[in-house]
Amino acid sequence: MSPKWQGQCPGCGAWNTLIETIAETAPTSRFAAITGSTGKLQVLSEISPRDELRTPTGIEEFDRVLGGGLVAGGVVLIGGDPGIGKSTLLLQALAHLAPRAPALYVSGEESAEQIALRARRLHLEAATLKLLPEINLEKIIAVLRGERPSIAVIDSIQTLWSDALQSAPGSVAQVRECAAQLTRLAKQSGTTLFLVGHVTKEGALAGPRVLEHIVDTVLYFEGDTSSSFRLIRAFKNRYGAVNELGVFAMTDRGLKGVSNPSAIFLSQHETPVAGSCVLVTQEGTRPLLVEVQALVDDAHSPSPRRLSVGLDASRLAMLLAVLHRHTGLVLYDQDVFVNAVGGVRIGEPAADLAACLAIVSSIKNRPLPNKLAVFGEVGLSGELRPAPRGQERLREAAKLGFTHAIIPRANAPRQPIPGMQVIALDRIEQAIERLRELS
């Protein structure tokens, strides 16, 4: 402990490790339980859980990511690149909610005139929405206690500062303290609170990791700012399913939900092209069809390139080794590029089979069948492993007009899928062999 900042810790001798915090005389009052529990010893079987009432935001795709709507006292942290649409989406949501429930927008980055101009540009009816341009935490808490809004937005948490700390806004100490106090207030008052967070150049939320642990829901904006489409993914949700995906289109009137997101991720080719394979992936509770493209070309340097966009790059290297070992496909002198169309990021291993077939199609310069959809994990020994919710994936593909599917045998449907021929296989070399028959 030191009364002022020092470059070197006087206790352990380490450099740049001192972090500013508040010296408390009564820690029990400051660190009261934020969950609202009384601390009484209870028996789990005697506790009667209650269903959390949901408040729809009026934006269907946003409600999907949140798990069905807003929960009283819930704290949502939403992050993303600058200009991707975080403030726009939250302003739209508050404009829908304000006529039904008291709503407050706290802006630490923009003036009241700038927000009013945005609302006018988006044609939002915000007559009852209250706005507070302020960055001082104590003043914001005083307004929240006085107004008692049902929904409040803090844009952004990195701009707030507390009188109890001397460090600058955005520092670790300020972000941690401001988030903790706002979370305690939300739990005590029942206000649904949205915290907008900045991200680092790697795309992770800036500030201390405790920021993600203390909130109830963590949402990330994904997508390229040069594209009109935006994706919101839930990485943590105490009130709903994680890894849910919401798809939006940026228009002149703000973000609009996309009812058929599979159409975004499927390119429209006039004629079949080599190196393209349609994957049926699962994002939360929603099956999506995504086109996986591969390009294999002669390497022009001693070290061939392996580049993956939207898929795990280290997994791509593993799949190339599997193809060489079990199918005899020689790729050590080839550049290999793999891309998931539409800017979506696919983290599940069920994309392995689609990536492998796209690579085989590219190197042989032989297009895959036009109405073929695939999914499945590829093991190191060349076996095809099942993917979860295989029935839902097949139904989604059939609904969009696909007539053939290559899947792991363990995902073979018990009942036939109308209009679709399902080919269930055990190994990757069998899948490549069947491609010759279908082409």
Summary of the structure (lengths in Angstrom):
residues: 439
radius of gyration: 25.7
end to end distance: 71.8
largest distance: 77.6
contacts: 1385
relative contact order: 0.09
helix: 31%
strand: 26%
